[in-house]
Amino acid sequence: MFVVVKKILIIQTAFIGDVILATPLIENIKNKFPDSSIDFLVRKGNEALLMQHPKLNQVLVWDKSKSKYKHLFQLLQVIRKSKYNAVICVQRFVNAGLLTALSGAEERIGFNKNPLHYFFTRAIQHTLEKGKHEVDRNLELIQHWVPTPQRRPALYPLKVHQESVEDLQSLPYICIAPASVWFTKQLPKQKWIELITKLPHHQIYLLGAPSDSDLCTSILLESRHKNIKSLSGQLNLLESAALMAKAEMNFVNDSAPLHLASAMNAKVCAFYCSTIPEFGFFPLSDQSFTAEKRENLSCRPCNLHGKNNCPERHFKCGNDIDIDAILHKIHL
């Protein structure tokens, strides 16, 4: 079936990192079809990532926090009235599948793991084979349009975002994003403190959401570093991206800040505790490093997404990471 690709909707209403890893779809579709109009649907709270994105027509928002299903069906009405030529469902969950299946679009694309994939015109196999990046899995959704796509995510901080962090960039600096939603994805606090104490001459900025402020403050106080500042809760996502872009190094967990760094092609070192890079969430920056426990653990990886606590109660995958080894590797 031949579809004239003029008006496209991309649906990704999961978390921040998932949205970032779907942005290569925008880049490749716009490069292939420069006259196309692309909309992007996100969950409420993530729309700031795509603020005034130069390659998007508009960002639709699904508020999942209240009247979730009422708003879902309001969105469905908006989508049907928009008469999209194609809807691309990046998610594998039923609600996104419902919006796609009932969109009225001539071409409805998604993964075969979505429960409603039988109503798609193209259902692409989704595999979690080790070593395959999540970006590559997403790009398979448009392989019939773009056989050899560009891989790297892309975000576009505005001038106002860049100007808001200029005063922080007068001297060379390092960014550290110490928090994660999942305990077993987060490098232990004492390891962050050990890292910081071994960077005595660097300006260090701690990044995070408002909910990460207690952790950042604790790290700041216990490290006793003379050139450290917590910016937790003080920068929005695109301001954080603008700051990370020019850092000497960004130290992150296997979490959203990792993908912010990739989208800005920023220097990055990602720590992997219970998860492994081979799951497909490794950095895509030109200058990137990964750090993990060198010796094998029979319990690692314990989960694809991380857990609230260590099932074995020792958390060796985080506690035993060699900080000296990674600093030697990246020459800091």
Secondary structure, 3 states (H helix, E strand, C coil): CCCCCCEEEEECCCCHHHHHCCHHHHHHHHHHCCCCEEEEEEECCCHHHHCCCCCCCEEEEECCCCCHHHHHHHHHHHHHHHCCCEEEECCCCHHHHHHHHCCCCCEEEEECCCCCHHHCCEEECCCCCCCCCHHHHHHHHHCCCCCCCCCCCCCCCCHHHHHHCHHHHCCCEEEEECCCCCHHHCCCHHHHHHHHHCCCCCEEEECCCHHHHHHHHHHHHHHCCCCEEECCCCCCHHHHHHHHHCCCEEEEECCHHHHHHHHCCCCEEEECCCCCHHHCCCCCCCCEEEECCCCCCCCCCCCCCCCCCCCCCCCHHHHCCCHHHHHHHHCC
